[in-house]
Amino acid sequence: RETVQNKTDLHIVPAFLAGPLPWVLVWFGLLVFAFFDAFSSMVSVWLQSNTFTHGFLVLPLVLFFLWTSRSRVLPLAPQASLIASLLGVMIAVVGLAGYAASINAIQHIAIAGLMLAGIVTFLGFRVSLQLWFPLSLLVFLPPIGEELIPLFQRITADIAVWILQNTGVPVYRSGLYISIPSSDFEVAEACSGIRFFVASLFLGYLLACISFKSPIRRIAFVMFSV
């Protein structure tokens, strides 16, 4: 059965290669050329920040799961989507606005959005829906999340003060500074837990989609990861 399936794949692949796939590759090449500085800054963040090193895994995982989904996709007839192309134009405008304002986060989000819009444009919604899982992983490509650090620091301080008060320890708090009779403490950025949060969210989503078929269980597992 596996041999027959492989022969079928080999028979369909040339037709698929002659269709939308070259256009997708050309689109990706244009993105790298047009947003080269944004790509470089995104890779630099992956290299310099331990919070976003998972970015190096995203594209290989996307390609791997696209390959494993080939049996569902190759027999389908791709049909270009005008709606997706119009959405890509709007995302490109947002990306250019981020470039003009020198806001890397907006450019990084635009890159992931343009990748997705380009794929859907050339493959169509019918084919893309069969590839929803690998394509959804592109959401984790932009290195965003550090904006949550101040919020997480305040939450950490709230929890610490609540625990101290409920254990009878006298405590005084001023912003992110906490004082008890014996010592003074500051809730630093490393105490925010942002690294664990980003990694847990990425791995939780990955495992939820691989391990469960029920949407409810997938959502529950992701929420548990959060």
Disulfide bonds with the S-S distance in Angstrom:
none
